[in-house]
Each structure stands twice: as C-alpha cells, then as structure tokens.
Amino acid sequence: MSVVRDNTELNRFEMGTEAGLAIADYRLNGFTMTIYHTEVPARLRGRGHGGRLVMGAISRARSKGYKIVPNLLVRAGSYVRFIQIR
C-alpha cells in the first residue's frame, strides 16, 4: 500500500503510484481542514487509488487534531458520489 504524505508547503496530500503522483488539495481554517480536490493519474482512475488517497489523508488529518469538512466528489466509473466522512 502506498504511503500518503502531507506536503504542508503546497497544502496537499500526496501518494506515489506506478503512474505518477496522486494528490488531494486542502484548505486550512484554524483546526478545520477542507479537502476540495483530488487527482489520480489518468491510467489508474477507477481502481481505488483516489479512495485510498482520501482515506489516508483523513487519517493523517485526524491524527493532527483537524476537523474534516466533507466537500469532495469522487468519481468511480461513471458514477459520482460524495465521500461520507465519519
């Protein structure tokens, strides 16, 4: 499983894949984090990499005490759904 890193200089989480970098951009407001954009290399889309990236990002954010605001759409095949964060 790939490691999710927090690149605080660019306000994004990053995960290396065999096809390049997958990213999840975020904004901080105090201890509230909004993850608003994800991108996975095109040839890997639909294979669960985006979900692993977001779940890793959420885990890292929670370990730092951030509240996460759900403001993210994830495309899975031809379906678009909101990720529910609990």
For each residue, the residues with C-beta under 8 A, 3 or more apart:
1: 52
2: 15 16 17 49 52
3: 15 16 56
4: 13 14 15 52 53 56 57 59 60
5: 13 14 15
6: 13 57 60 61
7: 10 11 12 13 14
8: 11
9:
10: 7 25
11: 7 8 25 26 27 28
12: 7 23 24 25 26
13: 4 5 6 7 23 24 26 35 53 56 57 60
14: 4 5 7 21 22 23 24
15: 2 3 4 5 21 22 23 49 52 53 56
16: 2 3 20 21 22
17: 2 20 21 22 40 41 44 49
18: 44
19: 41 42 43 44
20: 16 17 41
21: 14 15 16 17 41
22: 14 15 16 17 38 39 40 41 44 49 50 53
23: 12 13 14 15 37 38 39 53
24: 12 13 14 35 37 38 53 54 57
25: 10 11 12 35 36 37 38
26: 11 12 13 33 34 35 36 57 61
27: 11 33 34 36
28: 11 32 33 66
29: 32 34
30:
31: 65 66 67
32: 28 29 66 67 68 69
33: 26 27 28 61 66 67 68 69
34: 26 27 29 68 69 71
35: 13 24 25 26 38 54 57 58 61 68 69 71 72
36: 25 26 27 71 72
37: 23 24 25 72
38: 22 23 24 25 35 50 53 54 72 74
39: 22 23
40: 17 22 44 45 49 50 53
41: 17 19 20 21 22 44 45
42: 19 45
43: 19
44: 17 18 19 22 40 41 47 49
45: 40 41 42 49 50 75
46: 75 76 77
47: 44
48: 51 52
49: 2 15 17 22 40 44 45 52 53
50: 22 38 40 45 53 54 74 75
51: 48 54 55 74 76 83
52: 1 2 4 15 48 49 55 56
53: 4 13 15 22 23 24 38 40 49 50 56 57
54: 24 35 38 50 51 57 58 72 74 83
55: 51 52 58 59
56: 3 4 13 15 52 53 59 60
57: 4 6 13 24 26 35 53 54 60 61
58: 35 54 55 61 62 68 85
59: 4 55 56 62 63
60: 4 6 13 56 57 63 64
61: 6 26 33 35 57 58 64 66 68
62: 58 59 65 66 68
63: 59 60
64: 60 61
65: 31 62
66: 28 31 32 33 61 62
67: 31 32 33
68: 32 33 34 35 58 61 62 85
69: 32 33 34 35
70: 82 83 84 85
71: 34 35 36
72: 35 36 37 38 54 82 83
73: 80 81 82
74: 38 50 51 54 80 81 82 83
75: 45 46 50 79 80
76: 46 51 79 80 81
77: 46
78:
79: 75 76
80: 73 74 75 76
81: 73 74 76
82: 70 72 73 74
83: 51 54 70 72 74
84: 70
85: 58 68 70
86:
